[in-house]
Amino acid sequence: MFIPYFPDDSLALWEPEEVRGYEGISTLTRLFTSKNQAPNADSVPFDPLVDSNNNLYRLLRLGSGKFIHTADNKVEYLGPVNGNK
């Protein structure tokens, strides 16, 4: 969806992953939602641990307001606290 905002030949073509000798597809959590799909959603900032160089924020701005990063797009990481499992 961001292809129109990048210069020609600046993105790598998708190639399937290899999983145990078979071609596979890797999927990721979607970071952005089209404003058309969430017209009343509030934008949430990227966690500094996820976007420490503001690259995702800049990518979002390239979309000229057509995309939003919402609470539904927010990724949370869970881990042990104070040595607990």
C-alpha positions, -999 to 999 in steps of 0.1 A, spaced: 0 0 0 30 23 3 45 16 -31 31 48 -46 51 68 -20 86 53 -28 109 58 -58 110 31 -84 133 2 -75 136 13 -39 116 -17 -25 127 -54 -25 104 -78 -42 87 -104 -20 102 -139 -20 87 -168 -1 103 -180 30 117 -215 32 104 -235 62 118 -271 66 123 -273 28 89 -260 19 79 -225 7 61 -205 33 47 -171 41 57 -150 70 30 -128 85 34 -99 108 11 -77 128 -2 -48 107 13 -15 119 -11 7 101 -48 9 93 -64 28 65 -82 59 77 -112 48 56 -114 17 77 -111 35 110 -125 71 105 -132 76 142 -101 59 156 -76 78 177 -39 77 168 -15 62 193 23 69 193 48 42 186 66 28 216 102 41 216 115 5 218 96 -3 186 105 28 167 136 42 183 147 61 152 112 73 142 113 54 110 78 40 113 65 75 122 81 89 91 67 61 70 32 69 84 37 106 75 46 96 39 11 82 36 -3 118 37 -29 111 64 -43 81 46 -31 57 73 -32 57 111 -15 37 139 -42 28 164 -45 9 197 -55 -22 176 -21 -19 157 -1 -14 189 22 -43 197 28 -51 233 57 -73 246 54 -94 277 82 -106 297 93 -115 333 93 -88 359 119 -88 387 130 -124 378 95 -139 379 85 -163 352 
